[in-house]
Amino acid sequence: MNLSYWEIKSWLTNIDFTIVGSGIVGLSCALHLKERYPKTKILILEKGILPQGASTKNAGFACFGSLSEIIEDLKTHTEQEVVELIQKRIDGLHLLRQTLGDKNMDYQQFGGYELFSKNDDLFETCFAKKDSINQLLKPVIKDQVFRLKENSFNFKNIKNQYIFNAFEGQLDTGKMMEALLKKAQSKGIKVLNNIKVERFSEEQESVKILTNQFEVSTSKLLLATNGFALELNIQDVKPARAQILITKPIKNLHIKGTFHLDKGYYYFRNIDDRILFGGGRHLDFKTEETTVFAETSLIQNKLEELLKTTILPKTHFEIEHRWSGIMGIGNQKKALVKPLSSHVFCGVRLGGMGVAIGSLIGKELAELID
């Protein structure tokens, strides 16, 4: 790329902090760095025209884990680890709301519902452990989280009762990211799009970054690429694609809230008189372990089938959009926030909880700089 003197001087000289990824983590990290070091020059490099990955592609669930998900996590994590995970998600959501304000991202707390198929005994398992999980979360929530509720939305082919969580909310992902980007730019943080970092090398007092467009030096490099972490040789993070569809507006839509089905592998919500429905990764884990944005007929057909048979059985609907996002997952649910060397740091592996913990992980990533 043939850069002018002005471009080099204004955008690519004397960079204190370079952040790779302009999603929730990257922008939050930049804001916290600017707060701690107001006179520094901060540059964010983003490979997409919009934040690539999951930050602008998620379902907009402001949640911290359904009952069945928590029970499942207890099989591979200690009780203390699970409580710490829930605490981080709640703290992260609080920080996000505090940073942007509920109105700026259309945050609504309609509550969350977990639905159970008639064909399995998951409801009985969850019902049996409901009180003990509520007790476990008492120090974090200070109230009873999970309660029983009747099937008031008249979904079909499910058990007659839901598990209800009054503390779950939803937000408008687009408005959230617009507000976060606007706030960062208002602080003088520079964001360059369509810039893919190909490699970097550490020197004695700086890091040299080679991109698809130019080469730049920075004092510190912070990687917030989550699902694409492996592309920059950050280990212990696997990509996980999530597929989503959304209907055209539905007249007199009475469904309101966030909904989980089949241990959270399916999830849906209301938005703008539509139903947004995603999930199905468990139908083909291996194929969905990819950084390729695409939809598959296997998962999209299953989502449509569940819309027809379970969610909107007596309602005519049409699909308007389909898309996918890339998450970063690992063997543990805990995010990976650590120094990779003297001048390079990462905040990745958000485990599908980016809306909940992204702001907090960004803050923790910024705090690695001393």
Secondary structure, DSSP 8 states (H G I E B T S, - for coil): ----HHHHHHHSSSEEEEEE--SHHHHHHHHHHHHHSTT--EEEE-SSSS-TTTTTTS--EE----HHHHHHHTTTS-HHHHHHHHHHHHHHHHHHHHHH-GGGGT-B---EEEE-BTTSSHHHHHHHHHHHHHHHHHHHHSS--EEEEE-TT--SSB-SEEEEETT-EE--HHHHHHHHHHHHHHTT-EEE-S--EEEEEE-SS-EEEEESS-EEEEEEEEE--GGGGGGGT--S-EEEEEEEEEE---TT----SEEEETTTTEEEEEETTEEEEEE-GGGSTTTTSSS-----HHHHHHHHHHIIIIISTTS---EEEEEEEEEEE-SSSS-EEEESSSSEEEEE--TT-HHHHHHHHHHHHHTT--
